């Protein structure tokens, strides 16, 4: 396969992922008990560092209760699927709207980049 065909295939695969923007906003509680690693750097039999927050949290048993507050799916053809919970407050709706707007700006920049890239190839 030529380099151009391979590049085109990779771009097409990426464009499939870009065909819709999906944003979900959740609220809830994530809790649990985290025991710090021992002096030897061991936690649950695994070596971790106190500075590696993600590793410490990953080893902790967690209680998770989440609720979907808002969901938006914006398709490339302009169709929208929207959901807003009746319990959503103004601040959560504002945060969700900001996330959708940021996603749309990112998509626009990505399409512009791909378009300019393809124009330079041709």
N, C-alpha and C positions, 0 to 999 in steps of 0.2 A: 504494500500500500504506500502510495506516495505521501510525502510529508504534508502536502496541501490537503489531500483527502483525509488524512489522519486528523489534522487540525480542524477541518470542517466537521468531522464526526464528533470530535470533542466539544466543539461549539454547539452543535445540534443537541447533544446530550445535556449540556449546561442550559440551553434555552428551554428544554423540557422542564427543568426545575424552575426556571424563571416564569413559567406560564401562569402561575398564580402566586399571589401573596397571601399568606395565612398568618394572622396574628391572634393569639389567645391570651387573655388576661385572667389570671387566677388570684384569688385571695384565700387565706387560710392560715393554718398554723403548722409549722414544722418544728418539732421539739424532740427532745431525747436527752439522755444523760451521756455526757462525754467524760470519760476518765482519761486524764493525761497519761502519756506514755511513761513507762518506768524509767529509772535513771539510765538503764541500759539502752533505752530507745526502742523498747518493745511494747506493742499494744496488740492484744489479741493474737500473739504469736507472730505478728508482722513488725518489721523494722520501720519505724516512722520517726519523723522529727516534729517537735512541738511547733516548729516554724511552718510546717506543711499543713496548713489548715484543712485543705481538701482531703488529705489522707486521714487526719484525725476524725473529721466528720464522716468520712466514708466507713470508718470502722465502728462508728457509734450506732447503737440501735436507735431507730428514729420512730416517732409517732408523727404521721402526716395526715392532715385533714385539709383538703383543698376544695374550692368551689369555683367553677367557671363563672366569671363575672361578665365577660364580653368576648365575642369571637367575630372575626371578620375574615372573609375569604374574598379576594378581589381577583377575578380571572382576567386573562389577557384580552378577552373580547369585551371587557367592560362590565360583565355581570358581577353582581355583589351578593354574597350571602352574609347576613349580619345577625348577630344575637346579642342582646343586652339583658342581663338578669333584671328582674323587677326589683331586686334588692341592691342593685348597683348604685353607689352614691356618685355625686358629681365629680369628685376627685378621681375615682377609679375610671369613670368614663373619660375624663380629660387625659389621664395617663394612657388609656387604651388608644384614644384618638391620636395622641402624640406618637405612640409606637407605630400605628398604621401610617401616619404621615412620614415618619423616618424610613419605614420600609418602602414606601412609594418613591421617596427621593433616592434611596439606594438603587431601586430597580431602574429608575430613569437614568441614573449615572451609569449603571451597568449596560443598559441598552445603548446609550450614547457611546460608551467605550467600544462595545462590540461592533457597532455600526461604523465608527471611525476606523477601527482595526481592519474590518472587511473592506472598506473603501480604499485603504492604503494597500491592501493586497491586490486589488483589482486595478 
